[in-house]
């Protein structure tokens, strides 16, 4: 699974609507409304690198009010949840 973190600049008067539209896309797992240079951060998860082109410039960038995106592809994922699950293997609750 390939994970991309997509920073999204939007029209400020449509942030909630744009966030909902992005979140409704099939390969988008979460959308965060944030402070700073960008208005939203979307987590995109796909099987193939080519699928990123379909989702990000093909869908996210075409949503009305999206002014620009900056995409970062993750090399590796580290998660506290993954670590807790690994250490809990074989232990009774």
C-alpha positions in Angstrom: 0.0 0.0 0.0 1.4 3.4 -1.0 0.5 6.4 1.3 0.6 10.0 0.1 0.2 13.0 2.3 -1.5 15.7 0.2 -1.3 19.3 1.4 -4.2 21.2 -0.1 -4.7 25.0 -0.5 -8.3 26.0 -0.9 -10.7 28.9 -1.1 -11.2 29.8 2.5 -14.9 30.2 2.2 -15.3 26.5 1.1 -13.0 24.6 3.4 -15.6 22.4 5.1 -17.3 21.6 1.8 -14.0 20.8 0.0 -12.9 18.7 2.9 -16.1 16.6 2.7 -15.7 16.2 -1.1 -12.1 15.0 -0.7 -13.0 12.7 2.2 -15.7 11.1 0.0 -13.1 10.0 -2.6 -12.5 6.2 -2.6 -8.7 6.3 -1.9 -8.8 9.0 0.7 -8.7 7.7 4.3 -8.7 11.0 6.2 -8.8 14.7 5.7 -7.6 17.2 8.3 -8.5 20.9 8.5 -5.2 22.5 9.7 -3.6 25.9 10.4 -0.7 27.2 8.5 0.2 27.6 4.8 -2.2 24.9 3.7 -5.9 24.5 4.6 -6.3 20.7 4.5 -4.2 17.6 4.7 -5.5 14.5 3.0 -4.2 11.0 3.5 -4.3 9.0 0.2 -3.7 5.3 0.1 -3.4 3.4 -3.2 -2.0 0.1 -4.4 0.1 1.4 -7.3 2.1 4.7 -7.9 0.1 5.3 -11.1 -3.1 5.4 -9.0 -1.8 8.6 -7.3 -2.1 10.4 -10.6 -5.7 9.4 -10.9 -6.6 10.5 -7.4 -4.6 13.6 -6.8 -4.4 15.6 -10.1 -7.3 13.6 -11.5 -9.8 14.1 -8.7 -8.6 16.2 -5.8 -7.2 19.0 -7.9 -10.4 19.2 -10.0 -12.7 19.9 -7.0 -14.1 23.4 -7.2 -12.2 25.6 -4.8 -9.0 23.6 -4.7 -6.2 26.1 -5.5 -3.2 23.8 -5.3 -1.7 20.7 -3.8 1.7 19.6 -2.6 2.1 15.8 -2.4 4.5 13.8 -0.2 4.9 10.0 -0.7 5.7 8.0 2.4 8.7 5.6 2.2 7.7 3.8 5.5 5.0 4.1 8.1 5.6 4.1 11.8 2.7 3.9 14.1 2.2 3.5 17.9 -0.8 1.3 17.2 1.3 -1.0 15.1 3.9 -1.3 17.9 1.3 -2.0 20.5 -0.2 -4.7 18.4 3.2 -6.3 17.8 4.0 -6.4 21.5 0.6 -7.8 22.3 0.9 -10.9 20.1 0.4 -14.0 22.2 -0.7 -12.1 25.3 -4.0 -12.8 26.9 -6.2 -9.7 27.6 
